[in-house]
Amino acid sequence: MHNAKIRLAYRIVIDSNSTFLWDKYVWEDTFKEYLMQNQQFNSKENPKNTFRELLTENEKAVQLHYLVGIAANGYVEQLKENFHRVTDVLGNNYFPFVNYQLDIINTDITDQSKHKIGITFFSPILTLIDIIEGNYLVSKNNDENNGFETLMFPIQPRLSICNYHKTT
């Protein structure tokens, strides 16, 4: 038994090859937002086409992660704090999240097909009870006096413990 408070993180990568409709909308709107917002940081005399080039030229361009992320807010709100692509082992419960962070992997103002972003969803604080047969056994409630209502999420790529606090 682990007896720890954890936060899980699940990351998706969205690019021109993404097949989910939700991803396509997020991809299109974040690219449009990038085109508008990058003008604040890009030089008129010597403009940089890619995000990585822009970052090397202007360190303040790191703000674009947040500014472009705002374009995804409405889509993330549609998920109603449950990321439906990650289910528990029974397929009944979805990955709960309380916030997210968008990052620009790279993009190019001259070629939308090169636009690539990552979104990391962060769970609420969960009680890690144990890891059983490749599954995180967790509970959303933190009051062990009443017992734990549990969920089991399979350990899988892009799902990670991002915060761990050992309890006594």
C-alpha positions in Angstrom: 0.0 0.0 0.0 1.4 3.4 -1.0 -0.6 5.8 1.1 0.2 8.9 -1.0 -1.5 11.9 -2.4 -0.9 12.2 -6.1 -1.8 14.2 -9.1 -1.9 12.4 -12.5 -1.2 14.1 -15.8 -2.3 12.9 -19.2 -0.8 14.5 -22.4 -2.1 14.5 -25.9 -0.3 15.8 -29.0 -2.4 17.5 -31.7 -1.1 18.0 -35.2 -2.3 18.0 -38.8 -2.7 14.2 -38.7 -5.0 14.2 -35.7 -8.2 12.3 -36.4 -10.6 13.3 -33.6 -12.9 16.1 -34.6 -12.3 17.9 -31.2 -8.5 17.8 -31.9 -9.1 19.3 -35.4 -11.1 22.2 -34.0 -8.5 22.9 -31.3 -5.7 22.6 -33.9 -7.3 25.1 -36.3 -8.2 27.7 -33.7 -4.9 27.5 -31.9 -3.1 28.1 -35.2 -5.3 31.1 -36.0 -4.6 32.4 -32.5 -0.9 31.9 -33.0 -0.9 33.9 -36.2 -2.5 36.8 -34.4 -0.5 36.6 -31.2 3.0 36.0 -32.7 2.9 39.5 -34.2 3.5 40.9 -30.7 6.8 39.1 -30.5 8.0 38.8 -34.1 10.3 41.4 -35.6 8.8 43.3 -38.6 12.3 43.8 -40.0 13.4 40.2 -39.7 10.4 38.0 -39.0 10.8 34.4 -37.9 8.6 31.8 -39.5 8.7 29.1 -36.8 8.0 29.2 -33.1 11.4 27.7 -32.2 13.2 30.4 -34.3 11.0 33.1 -32.6 11.9 31.8 -29.2 15.6 32.0 -29.9 15.2 35.6 -31.1 12.8 36.8 -28.4 12.6 35.0 -25.0 9.3 36.8 -24.2 7.7 34.7 -26.9 7.4 31.9 -24.3 4.2 33.7 -23.4 2.7 32.4 -26.6 2.1 29.0 -24.9 -0.4 30.7 -22.6 -1.8 33.2 -25.1 -2.5 30.5 -27.7 -3.8 28.2 -25.0 -6.7 30.6 -24.4 -8.0 29.6 -27.8 -8.6 26.1 -26.5 -10.5 27.1 -23.4 -14.0 26.7 -24.9 -13.1 23.3 -26.2 -11.7 22.1 -22.9 -14.8 23.4 -21.1 -16.9 21.2 -23.3 -15.2 18.1 -21.7 -16.8 19.0 -18.4 -13.7 18.0 -16.4 -13.6 14.5 -17.8 -11.2 13.5 -20.5 -13.1 10.7 -22.3 -10.2 9.1 -24.1 -8.8 7.7 -20.9 -11.2 5.4 -19.1 -10.8 3.3 -16.0 -10.3 -0.5 -16.4 -14.1 -1.0 -16.4 -14.6 1.6 -19.1 -17.1 3.4 -16.9 -15.2 6.4 -15.5 -13.2 8.9 -17.4 -10.0 10.6 -16.5 -11.0 13.5 -14.2 -9.1 16.8 -14.6 -9.2 20.1 -12.9 -6.9 22.1 -15.2 -4.8 21.9 -18.3 -1.7 23.4 -19.9 -1.2 23.9 -23.6 2.3 24.1 -25.0 3.3 24.8 -28.6 5.6 22.1 -29.8 6.3 24.0 -33.0 4.4 25.9 -35.6 5.2 27.8 -38.8 3.3 30.9 -39.9 3.9 30.0 -43.5 2.7 26.4 -43.3 -0.2 25.4 -41.1 0.6 21.7 -41.6 3.6 22.1 -39.3 1.4 23.4 -36.4 1.8 21.0 -33.5 0.7 21.5 -29.9 0.5 19.5 -26.7 -2.2 19.6 -24.0 -1.6 18.2 -20.6 -4.6 17.5 -18.4 -4.1 17.4 -14.6 -6.2 15.4 -12.3 -7.4 16.6 -8.9 -5.5 15.4 -5.9 -6.1 11.6 -5.7 -5.2 9.1 -3.0 -2.9 6.5 -4.5 -3.8 3.3 -2.7 -1.7 0.9 -4.7 -0.4 -0.1 -8.1 -2.0 -3.5 -9.0 -1.1 -5.4 -12.2 -0.1 -2.3 -14.1 -3.0 -0.1 -12.9 -3.1 2.9 -10.6 -5.6 2.1 -7.9 -6.8 5.6 -6.8 -9.6 7.3 -5.0 -11.1 10.7 -5.5 -12.1 11.0 -1.9 -9.4 11.5 0.7 -11.2 10.5 3.8 -10.1 7.0 4.6 -12.4 6.8 7.7 -15.3 6.1 5.4 -13.4 3.8 3.2 -12.3 4.5 -0.4 -14.4 4.5 -3.5 -11.8 3.5 -6.0 -10.9 3.8 -9.7 -8.2 1.9 -11.6 -6.5 3.6 -14.5 -4.1 1.5 -16.6 -0.5 2.6 -16.6 -0.1 3.7 -20.2 1.9 6.0 -22.4 1.4 9.8 -21.7 -0.2 9.1 -18.3 2.1 10.0 -15.4 2.2 10.8 -11.8 3.2 14.5 -11.8 3.0 15.2 -8.1 3.6 12.8 -5.3 3.3 13.4 -1.5 3.9 10.5 0.9 1.4 10.4 3.7 1.8 8.6 7.0 
